[in-house]
Amino acid sequence: MTDTQNMILQNRASLSVTGVTEVCGFDDTNVSMVTVLGDLLVKGKSLRISRLSLDVGEVDIEGTVDSLEYTKLRRKRESFLARVFK
């Protein structure tokens, strides 16, 4: 996978994203993911992941897309000390 990212939004009903390294969570109103350019939050209605291929870094989402926002996602991570004392 390269450090490039593309997004194709068709009629606010179909979104294709490349450069995805991780999908952190999703429900019918939000899809949060990590991309090569930062954390991306997709908001909308009736959202569903129709295709997920992390080996090539691609995600397709269907539903009504209301917004695309690069944000800092709150991912749960172990503290430095917890990792040291495993």
C-alpha atoms as one frame of an Amber mdcrd trajectory, in Angstrom:
protein
   0.000   0.000   0.000   1.265   3.494  -0.807   0.896   6.754   1.103  -1.832
   7.995  -1.226  -5.531   8.144  -0.552  -8.488   8.553  -2.850 -12.154   9.054
  -2.066 -14.955   8.778  -4.576 -18.401   9.877  -3.399 -21.221   9.226  -5.840
 -24.535  11.027  -5.255 -23.878  10.939  -1.477 -24.991   7.280  -1.615 -21.793
   5.361  -2.339 -18.311   6.106  -0.974 -15.081   4.349  -1.945 -11.955   5.048
   0.118  -8.411   3.824  -0.560  -5.411   4.085   1.729  -7.312   2.590   4.696
  -5.157   0.800   7.275  -7.802   0.022   9.930 -11.544   0.262  10.529 -11.960
   1.228  14.190 -15.727   0.954  14.442 -18.977   1.400  12.614 -22.730   1.502
  13.015 -25.553   2.801  10.845 -24.631   6.479  11.477 -20.796   6.477  11.764
 -17.824   4.704  10.249 -14.434   5.494  11.801 -11.214   4.431  10.139  -7.492
   5.102  10.063  -6.059   6.079   6.693  -2.567   6.875   5.487  -3.479  10.584
   5.715  -5.106  10.503   9.174  -8.183   9.346  11.038 -11.384   9.643   9.012
 -14.941   9.756  10.352 -17.836   9.234   7.930 -21.237  10.356   9.254 -24.604
   9.645   7.709 -27.722   7.515   7.764 -28.219   3.814   7.012 -24.471   3.374
   6.510 -23.095  -0.077   5.851 -19.742  -1.384   4.738 -20.374  -3.168   1.459
 -16.735  -4.125   0.837 -13.700  -4.224   3.108 -10.280  -5.219   1.827  -7.599
  -4.128   4.283  -4.879  -6.097   2.505  -5.104  -3.516  -0.309  -6.514  -0.730
   1.905  -9.954  -0.290   0.349 -13.380   0.260   1.908 -16.720   0.790   0.167
 -19.599   2.302   2.139 -23.233   2.567   1.079 -25.986   4.695   2.607 -26.580
   8.441   2.889 -23.289  10.240   3.536 -23.741  13.516   5.422 -20.115  14.376
   6.186 -16.488  13.297   5.881 -14.232  14.534   8.658 -10.583  14.010   9.441
 -10.418  13.757  13.210  -8.462  12.331  16.089 -10.223   9.104  17.028 -10.202
   8.015  20.640  -8.717   4.571  20.351  -8.099   2.629  23.500  -4.383   1.985
  23.864  -2.311   0.460  26.588  -0.114   2.804  28.557   3.634   2.646  28.154
   4.041   1.077  31.609   1.426  -1.595  30.903   3.350  -2.640  27.789   6.695
  -2.687  29.634   5.457  -4.852  32.514   3.712  -7.547  30.436
